[in-house]
Amino acid sequence: MRTKLKTMLAMFTLVFALAAGSAQAASPVMDYWSYIYNNDSYLEAEAYTSYEGCDGEWWECQLYQAGVEMTVYEDNVQIWNSMDVSDSGSSWAVVSTIWSIPVDSSKAYRSTAYHWSEGSYFSWGTTTTSSF
């Protein structure tokens, strides 16, 4: 009886370990982009992140948070930064600056945007860049 109980416990542990391993393999399906350009002598910059679901089982798709943070530089000096985090009821985040920063044509502009999402069994992030 004791041997049978130990065998059943070992099998249960193995099945649980295999299930947990496959859960951790979930990958989020993400949509993301960023851009920066000169719009009639004003800097226009925008970054977006959207969580579209998981490539696994429904229980792997529990999203905690999606976000984006964008920083804009003028001649390598930070001039603007903004972050948006969606953590309840929404699966997307967006930041933008439109018609608020005049462009100096003698200077170079670039942006970096970090996009991320967190869920029950996944963590994802990537960086995009743009310049003019």
Disulfide bonds with the S-S distance in Angstrom:
none
